[in-house]
Amino acid sequence: MAEENPEGFNRSSSGAQLGSMDVHQIASFLNQLSTLQAQISKASSSPISDPASPYFIHPGESSGSPLISITLNTNNYHSWSRAMLLALKSKNKLKFIDGSIKKPDPTDALFEAWERCNTFIVLWINLSLSSEISESVIWNNVASDLWRDLEHRYCQGDRFRVAELEEEMYQMR
């Protein structure tokens, strides 16, 4: 049965146990509590929960919905890449495709967050590719590698087409 102390608080059996703890046990308990509070604080300030972080993915994000309406084919790399860059910039994910965020070691605390963001970006890019192009890059699992591969393959094709169009323009004069 609980007894009432002079301050008006009920003293239960757990309270009696706390009162029977020695100074070292109390210090150990407070140290554990402090460690737990630090872990909670660290988790709440995690990059995956900070909207300003490139690792943040909004809960409403979908990896199955295309980011842009343009589909990359062999003739429209520049307009496609511009639209994709703007879309990824709006989601704070450019660092994944420009290579400034490197893949962390599997033991790194950010590895799972990096994997998740990278997977989203790879899926978003793949959703915006024509079927022929998509089939040729399907095994490319790192967003920055995929981006460089597409740029290497199709950016020059556009340059040749631009040169052809410029030549046609000059001939019309």
TORKOL-4160 file (C-alpha; in steps of 0.2 Angstrom, whole numbers, padded with zeros to 4 digits, m for minus):
173
<pt num="1" X="0000" Y="0000" Z="0000"/>
<pt num="2" X="0006" Y="0017" Z="m0004"/>
<pt num="3" X="0010" Y="0029" Z="0010"/>
<pt num="4" X="0009" Y="0048" Z="0009"/>
<pt num="5" X="0025" Y="0058" Z="0014"/>
<pt num="6" X="0024" Y="0076" Z="0021"/>
<pt num="7" X="0025" Y="0084" Z="0003"/>
<pt num="8" X="0009" Y="0075" Z="m0001"/>
<pt num="9" X="0016" Y="0063" Z="m0014"/>
<pt num="10" X="0012" Y="0044" Z="m0014"/>
<pt num="11" X="0027" Y="0033" Z="m0010"/>
<pt num="12" X="0025" Y="0017" Z="m0019"/>
<pt num="13" X="0037" Y="0002" Z="m0019"/>
<pt num="14" X="0047" Y="0008" Z="m0034"/>
<pt num="15" X="0049" Y="0025" Z="m0024"/>
<pt num="16" X="0056" Y="0015" Z="m0009"/>
<pt num="17" X="0068" Y="0006" Z="m0021"/>
<pt num="18" X="0074" Y="0022" Z="m0028"/>
<pt num="19" X="0077" Y="0028" Z="m0010"/>
<pt num="20" X="0087" Y="0013" Z="m0006"/>
<pt num="21" X="0099" Y="0016" Z="m0020"/>
<pt num="22" X="0117" Y="0021" Z="m0015"/>
<pt num="23" X="0126" Y="0036" Z="m0023"/>
<pt num="24" X="0135" Y="0026" Z="m0036"/>
<pt num="25" X="0119" Y="0018" Z="m0042"/>
<pt num="26" X="0111" Y="0035" Z="m0044"/>
<pt num="27" X="0126" Y="0042" Z="m0053"/>
<pt num="28" X="0126" Y="0027" Z="m0065"/>
<pt num="29" X="0107" Y="0029" Z="m0068"/>
<pt num="30" X="0109" Y="0048" Z="m0071"/>
<pt num="31" X="0124" Y="0044" Z="m0083"/>
<pt num="32" X="0113" Y="0031" Z="m0093"/>
<pt num="33" X="0099" Y="0044" Z="m0093"/>
<pt num="34" X="0111" Y="0057" Z="m0100"/>
<pt num="35" X="0117" Y="0045" Z="m0113"/>
<pt num="36" X="0099" Y="0041" Z="m0119"/>
<pt num="37" X="0095" Y="0059" Z="m0120"/>
<pt num="38" X="0110" Y="0063" Z="m0131"/>
<pt num="39" X="0105" Y="0048" Z="m0142"/>
<pt num="40" X="0088" Y="0055" Z="m0144"/>
<pt num="41" X="0094" Y="0072" Z="m0147"/>
<pt num="42" X="0106" Y="0065" Z="m0160"/>
<pt num="43" X="0092" Y="0055" Z="m0169"/>
<pt num="44" X="0081" Y="0070" Z="m0170"/>
<pt num="45" X="0094" Y="0081" Z="m0178"/>
<pt num="46" X="0098" Y="0067" Z="m0190"/>
<pt num="47" X="0101" Y="0073" Z="m0209"/>
<pt num="48" X="0087" Y="0061" Z="m0214"/>
<pt num="49" X="0074" Y="0072" Z="m0203"/>
<pt num="50" X="0081" Y="0089" Z="m0208"/>
<pt num="51" X="0072" Y="0096" Z="m0223"/>
<pt num="52" X="0087" Y="0106" Z="m0228"/>
<pt num="53" X="0098" Y="0090" Z="m0229"/>
<pt num="54" X="0101" Y="0082" Z="m0246"/>
<pt num="55" X="0097" Y="0065" Z="m0237"/>
<pt num="56" X="0080" Y="0071" Z="m0233"/>
<pt num="57" X="0065" Y="0063" Z="m0242"/>
<pt num="58" X="0048" Y="0070" Z="m0239"/>
<pt num="59" X="0036" Y="0056" Z="m0233"/>
<pt num="60" X="0025" Y="0061" Z="m0248"/>
<pt num="61" X="0039" Y="0057" Z="m0260"/>
<pt num="62" X="0036" Y="0043" Z="m0272"/>
<pt num="63" X="0049" Y="0033" Z="m0282"/>
<pt num="64" X="0036" Y="0027" Z="m0294"/>
<pt num="65" X="0031" Y="0044" Z="m0300"/>
<pt num="66" X="0041" Y="0053" Z="m0314"/>
<pt num="67" X="0049" Y="0070" Z="m0309"/>
<pt num="68" X="0048" Y="0077" Z="m0327"/>
<pt num="69" X="0036" Y="0075" Z="m0342"/>
<pt num="70" X="0051" Y="0074" Z="m0354"/>
<pt num="71" X="0057" Y="0057" Z="m0359"/>
<pt num="72" X="0075" Y="0056" Z="m0365"/>
<pt num="73" X="0078" Y="0050" Z="m0382"/>
<pt num="74" X="0093" Y="0051" Z="m0394"/>
<pt num="75" X="0088" Y="0069" Z="m0399"/>
<pt num="76" X="0083" Y="0079" Z="m0384"/>
<pt num="77" X="0097" Y="0077" Z="m0371"/>
<pt num="78" X="0099" Y="0096" Z="m0367"/>
<pt num="79" X="0081" Y="0099" Z="m0364"/>
<pt num="80" X="0079" Y="0083" Z="m0354"/>
<pt num="81" X="0094" Y="0086" Z="m0343"/>
<pt num="82" X="0089" Y="0104" Z="m0340"/>
<pt num="83" X="0072" Y="0098" Z="m0334"/>
<pt num="84" X="0079" Y="0084" Z="m0323"/>
<pt num="85" X="0092" Y="0096" Z="m0315"/>
<pt num="86" X="0078" Y="0108" Z="m0311"/>
<pt num="87" X="0068" Y="0094" Z="m0303"/>
<pt num="88" X="0082" Y="0087" Z="m0293"/>
<pt num="89" X="0087" Y="0104" Z="m0288"/>
<pt num="90" X="0070" Y="0107" Z="m0281"/>
<pt num="91" X="0072" Y="0091" Z="m0271"/>
<pt num="92" X="0089" Y="0096" Z="m0265"/>
<pt num="93" X="0097" Y="0081" Z="m0273"/>
<pt num="94" X="0110" Y="0088" Z="m0286"/>
<pt num="95" X="0124" Y="0083" Z="m0275"/>
<pt num="96" X="0120" Y="0065" Z="m0278"/>
<pt num="97" X="0122" Y="0067" Z="m0297"/>
<pt num="98" X="0136" Y="0079" Z="m0298"/>
<pt num="99" X="0146" Y="0067" Z="m0287"/>
<pt num="100" X="0149" Y="0078" Z="m0272"/>
<pt num="101" X="0141" Y="0066" Z="m0261"/>
<pt num="102" X="0151" Y="0050" Z="m0262"/>
<pt num="103" X="0144" Y="0033" Z="m0258"/>
<pt num="104" X="0149" Y="0030" Z="m0239"/>
<pt num="105" X="0156" Y="0014" Z="m0232"/>
<pt num="106" X="0142" Y="0001" Z="m0227"/>
<pt num="107" X="0148" Y="0004" Z="m0209"/>
<pt num="108" X="0145" Y="0023" Z="m0210"/>
<pt num="109" X="0129" Y="0030" Z="m0201"/>
<pt num="110" X="0124" Y="0038" Z="m0217"/>
<pt num="111" X="0125" Y="0023" Z="m0228"/>
<pt num="112" X="0107" Y="0018" Z="m0227"/>
<pt num="113" X="0101" Y="0036" Z="m0230"/>
<pt num="114" X="0113" Y="0038" Z="m0245"/>
<pt num="115" X="0106" Y="0021" Z="m0252"/>
<pt num="116" X="0088" Y="0027" Z="m0250"/>
<pt num="117" X="0091" Y="0044" Z="m0259"/>
<pt num="118" X="0102" Y="0036" Z="m0272"/>
<pt num="119" X="0089" Y="0023" Z="m0276"/>
<pt num="120" X="0075" Y="0036" Z="m0277"/>
<pt num="121" X="0086" Y="0047" Z="m0290"/>
<pt num="122" X="0091" Y="0032" Z="m0300"/>
<pt num="123" X="0072" Y="0027" Z="m0301"/>
<pt num="124" X="0067" Y="0045" Z="m0306"/>
<pt num="125" X="0080" Y="0045" Z="m0319"/>
<pt num="126" X="0075" Y="0028" Z="m0326"/>
<pt num="127" X="0057" Y="0034" Z="m0327"/>
<pt num="128" X="0061" Y="0048" Z="m0338"/>
<pt num="129" X="0071" Y="0037" Z="m0351"/>
<pt num="130" X="0064" Y="0030" Z="m0367"/>
<pt num="131" X="0063" Y="0011" Z="m0366"/>
<pt num="132" X="0078" Y="0008" Z="m0377"/>
<pt num="133" X="0089" Y="0020" Z="m0367"/>
<pt num="134" X="0082" Y="0013" Z="m0351"/>
<pt num="135" X="0087" Y="m0005" Z="m0356"/>
<pt num="136" X="0105" Y="0000" Z="m0359"/>
<pt num="137" X="0107" Y="0008" Z="m0342"/>
<pt num="138" X="0096" Y="m0003" Z="m0331"/>
<pt num="139" X="0111" Y="m0011" Z="m0321"/>
<pt num="140" X="0118" Y="0006" Z="m0317"/>
<pt num="141" X="0114" Y="0008" Z="m0298"/>
<pt num="142" X="0124" Y="0024" Z="m0294"/>
<pt num="143" X="0115" Y="0040" Z="m0298"/>
<pt num="144" X="0131" Y="0050" Z="m0302"/>
<pt num="145" X="0138" Y="0036" Z="m0313"/>
<pt num="146" X="0121" Y="0035" Z="m0322"/>
<pt num="147" X="0120" Y="0054" Z="m0325"/>
<pt num="148" X="0138" Y="0054" Z="m0332"/>
<pt num="149" X="0135" Y="0039" Z="m0343"/>
<pt num="150" X="0119" Y="0047" Z="m0351"/>
<pt num="151" X="0128" Y="0064" Z="m0353"/>
<pt num="152" X="0143" Y="0055" Z="m0361"/>
<pt num="153" X="0131" Y="0045" Z="m0373"/>
<pt num="154" X="0119" Y="0059" Z="m0378"/>
<pt num="155" X="0126" Y="0076" Z="m0375"/>
<pt num="156" X="0137" Y="0075" Z="m0390"/>
<pt num="157" X="0123" Y="0068" Z="m0401"/>
<pt num="158" X="0114" Y="0084" Z="m0397"/>
<pt num="159" X="0129" Y="0094" Z="m0401"/>
<pt num="160" X="0131" Y="0086" Z="m0418"/>
<pt num="161" X="0112" Y="0090" Z="m0421"/>
<pt num="162" X="0115" Y="0108" Z="m0416"/>
<pt num="163" X="0129" Y="0110" Z="m0427"/>
<pt num="164" X="0119" Y="0103" Z="m0442"/>
<pt num="165" X="0104" Y="0115" Z="m0438"/>
<pt num="166" X="0117" Y="0130" Z="m0437"/>
<pt num="167" X="0124" Y="0124" Z="m0454"/>
<pt num="168" X="0106" Y="0124" Z="m0461"/>
<pt num="169" X="0103" Y="0141" Z="m0454"/>
<pt num="170" X="0118" Y="0148" Z="m0462"/>
<pt num="171" X="0114" Y="0140" Z="m0479"/>
<pt num="172" X="0097" Y="0148" Z="m0478"/>
<pt num="173" X="0104" Y="0166" Z="m0478"/>
